[in-house]
Amino acid sequence: MDKRHEIIIIGAGVVGTASMYALSRYSSFKDVLMLEKEKDVALFNSNSNNNSQTLHSGEIETNYSIAKTKETKENAQLVVKYAEKELKPEERPNVIQQCQKMALAVGDEEAEKLEKRYDSEFKDIFPYVKKIDKREDLEKVEENVVKGRRPDEKLLALFTEKGYMVDYHNLSKSFMDIATLREGYNSIFNTTVKNIEKTPDGYIVSTNDKKFLSESVLVTAGAYSLFFAKKLGYGENMGVLSVGGKFYYSKRVLKGKVYRVEREGIPFAAVHGDPDITNPDITRFGPTVNVSPELEKGNIKSVPDYIESLDIDLDTVESLEKILFDETVSKIIRENFIYSIPGVGKISFTKNEVNKIVPSLKPEDLKLAKNVGGIRPQVIDTKNKRLALGGTAIEGDGALFSVTPSPGATSCLKEAMDNCLYLADYNEKDFDLEKFQTDFDYKTNK
Ligand SMILES: Cc1cc2nc3c(=O)[nH]c(=O)nc-3n(C[C@H](O)[C@H](O)[C@H](O)COP(=O)(O)OP(=O)(O)OC[C@H]3O[C@@H](n4cnc5c(N)ncnc54)[C@H](O)[C@@H]3O)c2cc1C
């Protein structure tokens, strides 16, 4: 075992690297070590291919409550500020780019719902968002959502040019580059953490080839965070529903992001159309919704770990039954099962999902993106037998476990701030919150 570190961070996704960055810039911690099992940062959910690259700021996310909308707007702003503050102008487009976006209602029912949202407090939060209810106006900003559509189908959109797409992989890289400039801030890749144990000397973190000792651990390992929390006896009354998501690509048919009116009470977004920050020639449609018993997409070895992390008892079983047999969720699961059937799937996906956004696209215009897509670890509250909306941080005696489904990448700097505050408080170190808030112009409305 080497020396005792002050903090070990496990998992170099966008949340882990943002936390390392914030510690390096604003804390008095002198020795922070990042352990990551892959050869680079952000190769899983935070990879640009594997998520929708959206900076969620509440204008088009119709399943967010007003409180959640305000919070998300503030969190997103931190990423925008970071790019202005820390990245050279020529570096910024590799990380963040402005793009137009809209929430699109199709049909009377959705239009009524969207109109109601617009007429609420929403208008005051987003005075720059335009309501578009005339086809000819909609056609001017996003031609292909109108072209080929039935003339009697009602359309309504909430539209803004002030959207952003983010390459969360490059964002993570920049966090890490800045953090490791500080002496004592180091990282080790290709190192899988197998176990974490609490001892009187601190936390022993065992990896595939070595043991490390640390005063505190910050576990930002995606769905694996709950697995480690459970091993240490935390995260009671919690489980994870692993919701995988795949994407289909077409040639570029949309100028910006087109989100749909979301289904009531469902934390994962319906299929939307997005540009790709890494490839201006395509439009991405997705993600699909594939519930599967794994902690990492496509990693069969993560299935036993998933079952272990569920910590199965009567509450867990009843929660899973209640969530999965819910009328809307089971319908989504059934539809997505059909989408995964070779041949049939693409036709059904085009008709039911893509054509709601771009009516003129045909199945042959779409291609399933290979080895693309990640897992949204939706937290199950087994006490109340429901899905939690958003992420969770589990605190446990100097250890912190961060589980972050969407919009986790958007909220990375807010998560980082909260993580730093907890770690500084626990270890009696400083975190300069005032400077962080000034630098990021972060005024919370809460
Ligand atoms: C299909 C899809 C679309 C999404 N779209 C958006 C979006 O548009 N906008 C948005 O804000 N969010 C989106 N999200 C959510 C977002 O991708 C996640 O919230 C975010 O990437 C989570 O980051 P993270 O750092 O917590 O986890 P991850 O990116 O999963 O990183 C975890 C890291 O931990 C490492 N790790 C795991 N286990 C170990 C171990 N035992 N030892 C060492 N290292 C380990 C992994 O290798 C990985 O690098 C989407 C997610 C999905 C799946």
The ligand as an SDF file (V2000), in Angstrom:
LIG
                    3D

 53 58  0  0  0  0  0  0  0  0999 V2000
  -28.7100    7.4480  -23.6670 C   0  0  0  0  0  0  0  0  0  0  0  0
  -28.3390    8.5460  -22.7100 C   0  0  0  0  0  0  0  0  0  0  0  0
  -28.5730    9.8680  -23.0370 C   0  0  0  0  0  0  0  0  0  0  0  0
  -28.2260   10.8900  -22.1370 C   0  0  0  0  0  0  0  0  0  0  0  0
  -28.3480   12.1770  -22.5280 N   0  0  0  0  0  0  0  0  0  0  0  0
  -27.9380   13.1740  -21.7130 C   0  0  0  0  0  0  0  0  0  0  0  0
  -27.9460   14.5220  -22.1460 C   0  0  0  0  0  0  0  0  0  0  0  0
  -28.2700   14.8180  -23.2840 O   0  0  0  0  0  0  0  0  0  0  0  0
  -27.5760   15.4780  -21.2690 N   0  0  0  0  0  0  0  0  0  0  0  0
  -27.1970   15.1880  -19.9960 C   0  0  0  0  0  0  0  0  0  0  0  0
  -26.9050   16.1010  -19.2420 O   0  0  0  0  0  0  0  0  0  0  0  0
  -27.1400   13.9110  -19.5610 N   0  0  0  0  0  0  0  0  0  0  0  0
  -27.4750   12.8960  -20.4000 C   0  0  0  0  0  0  0  0  0  0  0  0
  -27.3820   11.6000  -20.0020 N   0  0  0  0  0  0  0  0  0  0  0  0
  -26.8950   11.3210  -18.6620 C   0  0  0  0  0  0  0  0  0  0  0  0
  -25.3740   11.4870  -18.5900 C   0  0  0  0  0  0  0  0  0  0  0  0
  -24.7760   10.8030  -19.6530 O   0  0  0  0  0  0  0  0  0  0  0  0
  -24.8960   10.9710  -17.2620 C   0  0  0  0  0  0  0  0  0  0  0  0
  -25.6450   11.5730  -16.2290 O   0  0  0  0  0  0  0  0  0  0  0  0
  -23.4230   11.2880  -17.0320 C   0  0  0  0  0  0  0  0  0  0  0  0
  -22.6410   10.9420  -18.1390 O   0  0  0  0  0  0  0  0  0  0  0  0
  -22.9750   10.5600  -15.8070 C   0  0  0  0  0  0  0  0  0  0  0  0
  -21.6350   10.8440  -15.5890 O   0  0  0  0  0  0  0  0  0  0  0  0
  -20.8530   10.0930  -14.4480 P   0  0  0  0  0  0  0  0  0  0  0  0
  -19.5060   10.7070  -14.3990 O   0  0  0  0  0  0  0  0  0  0  0  0
  -21.6620   10.0570  -13.2050 O   0  0  0  0  0  0  0  0  0  0  0  0
  -20.8130    8.5660  -14.9150 O   0  0  0  0  0  0  0  0  0  0  0  0
  -20.0790    7.8510  -16.1430 P   0  0  0  0  0  0  0  0  0  0  0  0
  -19.8900    8.7330  -17.2890 O   0  0  0  0  0  0  0  0  0  0  0  0
  -20.7750    6.5690  -16.3300 O   0  0  0  0  0  0  0  0  0  0  0  0
  -18.6400    7.5780  -15.5600 O   0  0  0  0  0  0  0  0  0  0  0  0
  -18.4010    6.5730  -14.6110 C   0  0  0  0  0  0  0  0  0  0  0  0
  -16.9350    6.2100  -14.7130 C   0  0  0  0  0  0  0  0  0  0  0  0
  -16.6500    5.2820  -13.6680 O   0  0  0  0  0  0  0  0  0  0  0  0
  -15.7820    4.3020  -14.1730 C   0  0  0  0  0  0  0  0  0  0  0  0
  -15.9030    3.1240  -13.3230 N   0  0  0  0  0  0  0  0  0  0  0  0
  -17.0200    2.3810  -13.1170 C   0  0  0  0  0  0  0  0  0  0  0  0
  -16.7400    1.3670  -12.2740 N   0  0  0  0  0  0  0  0  0  0  0  0
  -15.4160    1.5000  -11.9320 C   0  0  0  0  0  0  0  0  0  0  0  0
  -14.5470    0.7460  -11.1040 C   0  0  0  0  0  0  0  0  0  0  0  0
  -14.9730   -0.3370  -10.4540 N   0  0  0  0  0  0  0  0  0  0  0  0
  -13.2650    1.1520  -10.9970 N   0  0  0  0  0  0  0  0  0  0  0  0
  -12.8130    2.2610  -11.6530 C   0  0  0  0  0  0  0  0  0  0  0  0
  -13.5920    2.9970  -12.4590 N   0  0  0  0  0  0  0  0  0  0  0  0
  -14.8840    2.6190  -12.5920 C   0  0  0  0  0  0  0  0  0  0  0  0
  -16.2850    4.0880  -15.6010 C   0  0  0  0  0  0  0  0  0  0  0  0
  -15.3280    3.4690  -16.4160 O   0  0  0  0  0  0  0  0  0  0  0  0
  -16.6050    5.5120  -16.0250 C   0  0  0  0  0  0  0  0  0  0  0  0
  -15.4980    6.1500  -16.6040 O   0  0  0  0  0  0  0  0  0  0  0  0
  -27.6880   10.5640  -20.8760 C   0  0  0  0  0  0  0  0  0  0  0  0
  -27.4460    9.2330  -20.5580 C   0  0  0  0  0  0  0  0  0  0  0  0
  -27.7370    8.2380  -21.4630 C   0  0  0  0  0  0  0  0  0  0  0  0
  -27.3970    6.8260  -21.1270 C   0  0  0  0  0  0  0  0  0  0  0  0
  1  2  1  0
  2  3  1  0
  2 52  2  0
  3  4  2  0
  4  5  1  0
  4 50  1  0
  5  6  2  0
  6  7  1  0
  6 13  1  0
  7  8  2  0
  7  9  1  0
  9 10  1  0
 10 11  2  0
 10 12  1  0
 12 13  2  0
 13 14  1  0
 14 15  1  0
 14 50  1  0
 15 16  1  0
 16 17  1  0
 16 18  1  0
 18 19  1  0
 18 20  1  0
 20 21  1  0
 20 22  1  0
 22 23  1  0
 23 24  1  0
 24 25  2  0
 24 26  1  0
 24 27  1  0
 27 28  1  0
 28 29  2  0
 28 30  1  0
 28 31  1  0
 31 32  1  0
 32 33  1  0
 33 34  1  0
 33 48  1  0
 34 35  1  0
 35 36  1  0
 35 46  1  0
 36 37  1  0
 36 45  1  0
 37 38  2  0
 38 39  1  0
 39 40  1  0
 39 45  2  0
 40 41  1  0
 40 42  2  0
 42 43  1  0
 43 44  2  0
 44 45  1  0
 46 47  1  0
 46 48  1  0
 48 49  1  0
 50 51  2  0
 51 52  1  0
 52 53  1  0
M  END
$$$$
